[in-house]
Amino acid sequence: MSMLIFAIWGCVQEFTKDCLDMTNASSTYLGIVIGALIGGVISWWIYNRQNKISREQDHILQHINKLEQTE
């Protein structure tokens, strides 16, 4: 069943036995998939980093407000 899905892509040596070379179409699709995965990981990392910095900034601002109110 899974081999049929990869047959649509063209000749992918990693998934078919009688394949001598990867076609341009399958290498393009494989590049798109790998690029999307890498882009997703980088986007997730940037989002997490910005979220952490935002929480730290909120904590600092709350601390400053408390200090101003006590004076």
C-alpha positions in Angstrom: 0.0 0.0 0.0 2.7 2.5 1.0 4.7 1.6 -2.1 1.8 2.7 -4.3 1.9 6.1 -2.7 5.6 6.5 -3.6 5.0 5.2 -7.1 3.0 8.4 -7.7 6.2 10.4 -6.9 8.2 8.5 -9.5 11.3 6.4 -9.0 12.4 6.7 -5.3 15.3 4.3 -4.8 14.8 4.2 -1.0 11.3 2.8 -1.4 11.3 0.7 -4.6 13.5 -2.2 -5.5 13.8 -1.9 -9.3 14.8 1.7 -9.4 18.1 2.9 -10.8 17.8 6.7 -10.4 15.5 9.2 -8.7 13.4 11.2 -11.0 13.3 15.0 -11.0 9.7 15.0 -9.8 10.4 12.7 -6.8 13.5 14.7 -5.8 11.5 17.9 -6.0 8.7 16.5 -3.8 11.3 15.1 -1.4 13.0 18.5 -1.2 9.7 20.2 -0.5 8.8 17.8 2.3 12.3 18.1 3.9 12.2 21.9 3.5 8.7 22.0 5.2 10.0 19.9 8.1 13.0 22.1 8.6 10.9 25.2 8.3 8.4 23.9 10.8 11.1 23.1 13.3 12.7 26.5 13.0 9.3 28.3 13.2 8.5 26.3 16.3 11.9 27.1 17.9 11.4 30.9 17.2 7.9 30.8 18.6 9.0 29.1 21.8 11.9 31.5 22.2 9.8 34.6 21.7 7.1 33.2 24.1 9.8 32.6 26.8 11.2 36.1 26.4 7.7 37.6 26.5 6.9 35.8 29.8 10.2 37.0 31.3 9.4 40.6 30.2 5.9 40.4 31.7 7.4 39.1 35.0 9.9 42.0 35.1 7.2 44.6 34.3 5.0 43.2 37.1 8.0 43.3 39.5 8.6 47.0 38.5 5.0 47.8 39.1 5.0 46.3 42.6 8.2 48.2 43.4 6.6 51.5 42.3 3.4 50.8 44.3 5.3 50.1 47.5 7.3 53.4 47.4 
